[in-house]
Amino acid sequence: MRPKFKSAIVIGAGAFGTSIASVLSNNFEKVYLKVRSQDIYDALKEGENKIYLPGVELPINLTPIMDWGELEKVEEVELVVSGLPTKALNSYFREHKDFFENYLKKGIPFVSLAKGIDTETLELPDDIFYDIFYDYKDNFCFLSGPSFAKEIVEKQITMVSIAGRTREHLEKVLEMLKSDYFKGLPTYDVKGVLLGGALKNILAIASGMIEGFGYNHNTRAAMITRGIVEMLRFGKVFNAREETFYGLSGMGDLILTTTGELSRNKSFGLEIAKGRKPLEIIESQRSVVEGYKTTEAAYFLSERFKIRTQLFNGVYEILYKDRDPKEIMDQLMALPIKFES
């Protein structure tokens, strides 16, 4: 069947950006991935992202691009997707503001895949995009939910939340991403979706440490339950809807990343439990561990707004204050007994 749409541009060819590009390939004649590394470009030319998704054959209508001049020549663009991590959004999109505004002026929707909080400004991705592209807020949608990149490209059934400000743009994006195995559920609760996607990464790190110390399902279940309580406290500060945290982008994503073996954040926590230092782990790999920086941002937010978050703060103490992980866990268990809330 002939694709419904012409061209889509995906900025960033990491694991998740590539996986969403593969979903779009079902509905677009051409999907262009903007990359910056020669090895990724060469691999994609051969039909595989050997760096981030080795062993997975990609659709033939995915085309990598390194040169901006070549990107500017792409015609009939109907969707732009950013697969960049939160820390890169501000500088990247300010530098290329004019290029993306040309699409936004035409009413073309823009989807962000970022899951994090900017440590310098304490802004979520929507704040960053709305500030840079103030006149085009309605164009932006934000995707989050339980979705390992490898399973998406393997066409495992996946459902995510897609948040936006207008029904018009949400409906466009939902149609563009819809396939037999991938489906987005719409919501107007942008803050709730983004907070869930960001904060669950911190709890995934905690889950990795728990597993690394030999604790099992009981301990993880307790951590997840308490973690949701603390996530809701952040949500109240941002006027997010409570039910969002019990949906795909909250509880759904939290369960996946705290239990699944493909979670980068959980793997990071496992390495911490082995005695490795956080920066040593970060510097030894190319994949971004969003939860590392988000932990610091969440700590600053909790300090600014006086949010009671013992679990999140405990992870911060381990990652940024060089505290012993086992000692922190024992302290959390020794907290005074209170009625659960």
C-alpha positions as CSV (number, residue, x, y, z in Angstrom):
1,M,0.0,0.0,0.0
2,R,1.3,3.5,-0.9
3,P,2.5,5.6,2.1
4,K,0.1,8.4,3.1
5,F,2.8,11.0,3.7
6,K,5.9,12.2,1.8
7,S,8.9,13.0,4.0
8,A,9.8,13.1,7.7
9,I,13.0,14.4,9.3
10,V,14.4,12.8,12.4
11,I,17.2,14.7,14.2
12,G,19.6,12.3,15.9
13,A,20.1,8.6,15.1
14,G,20.6,7.1,18.5
15,A,18.7,4.0,19.4
16,F,15.3,5.7,20.1
17,G,15.5,8.1,17.3
18,T,16.3,5.3,14.9
19,S,13.5,3.2,16.2
20,I,10.9,6.0,15.8
21,A,12.2,6.6,12.3
22,S,11.6,2.9,11.6
23,V,8.0,3.3,12.7
24,L,7.5,6.4,10.5
25,S,8.8,4.4,7.5
26,N,5.5,2.6,7.5
27,N,3.6,5.8,6.6
28,F,6.2,8.0,4.9
29,E,7.8,7.6,1.5
30,K,11.1,8.8,2.9
31,V,12.5,9.2,6.4
32,Y,15.7,11.2,6.7
33,L,17.9,10.8,9.8
34,K,20.2,13.7,10.6
35,V,23.4,12.2,12.0
36,R,26.7,13.8,13.1
37,S,29.0,10.8,13.3
38,Q,30.6,9.2,10.3
39,D,30.4,5.6,11.7
40,I,26.7,5.9,12.3
41,Y,26.2,7.4,8.8
42,D,28.2,4.6,7.2
43,A,26.3,2.0,9.1
44,L,22.9,3.4,8.2
45,K,23.9,3.5,4.6
46,E,24.2,-0.3,4.8
47,G,20.8,-0.6,6.4
48,E,21.8,-1.1,10.0
49,N,22.6,1.1,13.0
50,K,25.5,-1.0,14.1
51,I,26.4,1.4,16.9
52,Y,23.1,1.5,18.8
53,L,20.9,-1.3,17.3
54,P,23.3,-4.0,16.1
55,G,21.9,-6.9,14.2
56,V,18.6,-5.3,13.3
57,E,17.8,-4.7,9.6
58,L,16.3,-1.3,9.0
59,P,13.7,-0.3,6.4
60,I,15.1,0.7,3.0
61,N,13.4,4.1,2.9
62,L,15.5,5.4,5.8
63,T,18.2,7.8,4.5
64,P,21.0,9.2,6.7
65,I,22.2,12.8,6.2
66,M,25.3,14.4,7.7
67,D,25.5,17.7,5.7
68,W,23.1,20.5,6.5
69,G,23.1,21.6,2.9
70,E,21.7,18.2,1.9
71,L,19.1,18.4,4.7
72,E,17.9,21.8,3.4
73,K,17.2,20.2,0.0
74,V,14.7,17.7,1.4
75,E,11.3,18.3,-0.1
76,E,7.7,17.8,1.0
77,V,8.5,17.5,4.7
78,E,5.4,16.8,6.7
79,L,6.9,16.0,10.1
80,V,10.0,16.8,12.2
81,V,11.1,14.6,15.1
82,S,13.9,15.4,17.6
83,G,15.6,12.4,19.1
84,L,18.2,14.5,20.9
85,P,18.7,14.2,24.7
86,T,17.4,17.0,26.9
87,K,20.9,18.4,27.6
88,A,21.4,19.1,23.9
89,L,18.1,20.7,23.1
90,N,18.8,24.4,24.1
91,S,22.1,24.8,22.2
92,Y,21.1,22.7,19.2
93,F,17.8,24.3,18.4
94,R,18.9,27.9,19.1
95,E,21.8,27.4,16.7
96,H,19.4,26.0,14.0
97,K,16.4,28.1,14.9
98,D,15.8,29.6,11.5
99,F,15.9,26.2,9.8
100,F,13.2,24.7,12.0
101,E,11.0,27.8,12.0
102,N,10.7,27.4,8.3
103,Y,8.8,24.2,8.9
104,L,6.8,25.4,11.9
105,K,5.5,28.4,10.0
106,K,3.9,25.9,7.6
107,G,2.0,24.3,10.5
108,I,4.2,21.1,10.3
109,P,4.1,19.2,13.6
110,F,7.2,18.6,15.7
111,V,7.7,15.7,18.0
112,S,10.2,15.5,20.8
113,L,11.4,12.2,22.2
114,A,13.5,13.7,25.1
115,K,13.1,12.3,28.6
116,G,14.8,14.5,31.1
117,I,15.2,17.9,32.9
118,D,17.8,20.5,32.0
119,T,20.2,20.7,34.9
120,E,21.2,24.3,34.3
121,T,17.7,25.8,33.9
122,L,15.6,23.1,35.6
123,E,13.4,23.2,32.5
124,L,11.5,20.3,31.0
125,P,11.7,19.8,27.2
126,D,8.4,21.7,26.6
127,D,9.8,24.8,28.4
128,I,12.9,24.7,26.2
129,F,11.0,24.4,22.9
130,Y,8.3,26.9,23.9
131,D,11.0,29.5,24.8
132,I,12.9,29.1,21.6
133,F,9.8,28.8,19.3
134,Y,7.4,30.9,21.3
135,D,5.0,31.6,18.4
136,Y,4.7,27.9,17.5
137,K,3.9,26.2,20.8
138,D,0.9,24.4,19.3
139,N,3.1,22.5,16.8
140,F,4.9,20.6,19.5
141,C,4.0,17.1,20.7
142,F,5.9,15.0,23.2
143,L,6.3,11.2,23.1
144,S,6.9,9.1,26.2
145,G,6.0,5.7,27.4
146,P,7.2,2.1,27.9
147,S,9.2,1.6,24.7
148,F,12.6,0.0,24.4
149,A,14.1,0.9,21.0
150,K,15.2,-2.6,20.2
151,E,11.7,-4.0,20.7
152,I,10.2,-1.3,18.5
153,V,12.4,-2.1,15.5
154,E,11.6,-5.8,16.1
155,K,7.9,-4.8,15.7
156,Q,6.9,-5.8,19.2
157,I,3.5,-4.3,20.1
158,T,4.1,-0.9,21.8
159,M,1.9,1.8,23.2
160,V,3.0,5.2,24.2
161,S,1.6,8.6,25.4
162,I,1.8,11.5,23.0
163,A,1.1,14.9,24.7
164,G,0.3,18.2,23.0
165,R,-1.6,21.4,23.2
166,T,-4.1,21.0,20.3
167,R,-6.3,18.3,19.0
168,E,-5.3,19.1,15.4
169,H,-1.6,18.4,15.8
170,L,-2.1,15.4,18.1
171,E,-4.4,13.8,15.5
172,K,-1.8,14.4,12.8
173,V,1.0,12.9,14.8
174,L,-1.0,9.9,15.9
175,E,-1.9,9.1,12.3
176,M,1.7,9.5,11.2
177,L,3.0,7.1,13.9
178,K,0.2,4.5,13.8
179,S,1.1,1.0,12.7
180,D,0.1,-2.6,13.3
181,Y,2.5,-2.7,16.2
182,F,2.9,0.9,17.4
183,K,0.2,3.2,18.8
184,G,0.1,6.5,20.5
185,L,-2.6,7.6,23.0
186,P,-3.2,11.3,23.1
187,T,-3.3,13.6,26.2
188,Y,-3.1,17.3,26.8
189,D,-1.1,16.8,30.1
190,V,2.3,17.7,28.7
191,K,3.9,18.3,32.1
192,G,2.6,15.0,33.5
193,V,3.9,13.0,30.5
194,L,7.3,14.7,30.6
195,L,7.8,14.4,34.3
196,G,6.9,10.7,34.2
197,G,9.4,10.1,31.4
198,A,12.1,12.0,33.2
199,L,11.7,10.9,36.8
200,K,11.3,7.2,36.1
201,N,14.9,7.1,34.8
202,I,16.1,7.9,38.3
203,L,14.1,5.1,39.8
204,A,15.5,2.8,37.1
205,I,19.0,3.6,38.4
206,A,17.8,2.7,41.9
207,S,16.3,-0.5,40.6
208,G,19.7,-1.5,39.1
209,M,21.5,-0.8,42.4
210,I,18.8,-2.9,44.3
211,E,19.4,-5.8,41.9
212,G,23.1,-5.4,42.0
213,F,23.1,-5.8,45.8
214,G,21.2,-9.1,45.5
215,Y,17.7,-7.9,46.5
216,N,14.8,-9.2,44.5
217,H,11.2,-8.6,43.6
218,N,9.9,-7.6,47.1
219,T,12.4,-4.8,47.4
220,R,11.9,-3.6,43.8
221,A,8.1,-3.5,44.3
222,A,8.5,-1.5,47.4
223,M,10.8,1.0,45.6
224,I,8.5,1.4,42.7
225,T,5.5,2.0,44.9
226,R,7.3,4.6,47.0
227,G,8.8,6.1,43.8
228,I,5.4,6.8,42.4
229,V,4.4,8.6,45.6
230,E,7.4,10.9,45.2
231,M,6.8,11.4,41.5
232,L,3.3,12.6,42.3
233,R,4.7,15.2,44.6
234,F,6.7,16.6,41.7
235,G,3.6,16.5,39.6
236,K,1.7,18.7,42.1
237,V,4.3,21.4,41.8
238,F,3.9,21.5,38.0
239,N,0.1,21.1,38.1
240,A,0.3,17.8,36.3
241,R,-2.7,15.4,36.4
242,E,-2.4,12.6,38.9
243,E,-3.9,10.0,36.6
244,T,-1.1,10.6,34.1
245,F,1.4,9.1,36.5
246,Y,-0.6,5.9,36.5
247,G,-0.7,5.7,32.7
248,L,1.8,4.7,30.0
249,S,4.3,7.5,30.5
250,G,4.3,7.1,34.3
251,M,3.7,3.7,35.8
252,G,4.0,1.9,32.4
253,D,7.4,3.3,31.6
254,L,8.5,2.9,35.3
255,I,7.7,-0.8,35.3
256,L,9.5,-1.3,32.0
257,T,12.7,0.5,32.9
258,T,13.0,-0.9,36.5
259,T,12.5,-4.5,35.4
260,G,13.6,-4.8,31.8
261,E,17.1,-5.9,30.8
262,L,17.4,-3.4,28.0
263,S,17.2,-0.3,30.3
264,R,20.4,1.9,30.1
265,N,19.5,3.5,33.4
266,K,19.0,0.2,35.1
267,S,22.3,-1.1,33.7
268,F,24.0,2.1,35.0
269,G,22.6,1.3,38.5
270,L,23.9,-2.3,38.3
271,E,27.4,-0.9,37.5
272,I,27.2,1.5,40.5
273,A,26.4,-1.5,42.7
274,K,29.6,-3.2,41.5
275,G,31.6,-0.3,42.9
276,R,32.2,1.7,39.7
277,K,32.1,5.5,39.8
278,P,29.3,7.3,37.9
279,L,31.5,9.4,35.6
280,E,33.7,6.4,34.8
281,I,30.6,4.6,33.5
282,I,29.3,7.6,31.6
283,E,32.6,8.3,29.9
284,S,33.0,4.6,28.8
285,Q,29.9,4.5,26.6
286,R,28.3,6.5,23.8
287,S,24.7,5.9,24.9
288,V,23.2,8.7,27.0
289,V,22.1,7.8,30.5
290,E,19.4,10.4,30.9
291,G,18.8,9.5,34.5
292,Y,22.2,10.6,35.6
293,K,21.7,14.3,34.9
294,T,18.0,14.1,35.7
295,T,18.9,13.0,39.2
296,E,20.8,16.2,39.8
297,A,18.0,18.3,38.3
298,A,15.4,16.6,40.4
299,Y,17.4,17.3,43.5
300,F,17.6,21.0,42.7
301,L,13.9,21.0,42.0
302,S,13.2,19.3,45.4
303,E,15.3,21.9,47.1
304,R,13.7,24.8,45.3
305,F,10.1,23.7,45.9
306,K,10.6,21.9,49.2
307,I,9.4,18.6,47.8
308,R,9.8,15.6,50.2
309,T,11.7,13.0,48.1
310,Q,13.8,10.8,50.3
311,L,14.2,8.1,47.6
312,F,15.2,10.6,44.8
313,N,17.5,12.4,47.1
314,G,19.1,9.1,48.2
315,V,20.0,8.4,44.5
316,Y,21.5,11.9,44.3
317,E,23.7,11.4,47.4
318,I,25.1,8.2,45.8
319,L,25.7,9.7,42.3
320,Y,26.9,13.2,43.3
321,K,28.1,13.0,46.9
322,D,30.0,9.7,46.6
323,R,27.9,8.1,49.4
324,D,28.0,4.4,49.8
325,P,24.9,2.9,48.0
326,K,24.3,0.2,50.6
327,E,24.5,2.8,53.4
328,I,21.9,5.0,51.7
329,M,19.6,2.0,51.3
330,D,19.9,1.1,54.9
331,Q,19.0,4.8,55.8
332,L,15.9,4.7,53.7
333,M,14.7,1.5,55.4
334,A,15.4,3.2,58.8
335,L,13.1,6.2,58.1
336,P,10.5,6.8,60.8
337,I,7.2,4.9,60.3
338,K,4.4,7.1,59.0
339,F,1.0,6.4,57.6
340,E,1.3,5.7,53.9
341,S,0.4,8.6,51.6
